[in-house]
Amino acid sequence: MSKAEDILRALCLAPHTEGGYYRETYRSGIQAKTETHRSAGTAIYFLLAENQQTSWHRVANDEIYHFYCGSPLEVMMISPDGKPEKRTLGCDILSGMTPQLLIPGGTWQSARCTGEFTLLGCTVSPGFEFADFEAAGSESMRRLFPHLKDFF
């Protein structure tokens, strides 16, 4: 049994539609003042195991990733105006990793575990709703961003 499997069981994580595993840990009882009724904020645990990568996806609102433990996480992002960026989430701050990462709403993103597993948290504000989630395959991303064909 791997350490990732032990963590999945200990934290009661379930498969996520984008890949990996998750469990919502917080949903604010305060309603955000938006055009639809939604929680002011949400938080989840999220785990990617060895060789796992999330699908390309985006959500409507800002997300903040928080690194907890395991291997660094490579995060690829494409801003709404088509600017690509790669960042690494992890503990080795002096080598350029960050323990937190803001992903602005509307940004395409995909994350990849670089080792045995990566455990992180993700907060979204206003709160996450699956209706705000949009996924795309690599071929679709190549068509959307032909100038970034080597990024996928």
Sequence and secondary structure as in RCSB ss.txt:
>XXXX:A:sequence
MSKAEDILRALCLAPHTEGGYYRETYRSGIQAKTETHRSAGTAIYFLLAENQQTSWHRVANDEIYHFYCGSPLEV
MMISPDGKPEKRTLGCDILSGMTPQLLIPGGTWQSARCTGEFTLLGCTVSPGFEFADFEAAGSESMRRLFPHLKD
FF
>XXXX:A:secstr
  HHHHHHHHHT EE TTSSEEEEEEE SSEE SSS EES EEEEEEEETT B  EEE SSEEEEEEEEES EEE
EEE TTS EEEEEESS GGGT BSEEEE TT EEEEEE SSEEEEEEEEES   GGG EEE HHHHHHH GGGGG
G 
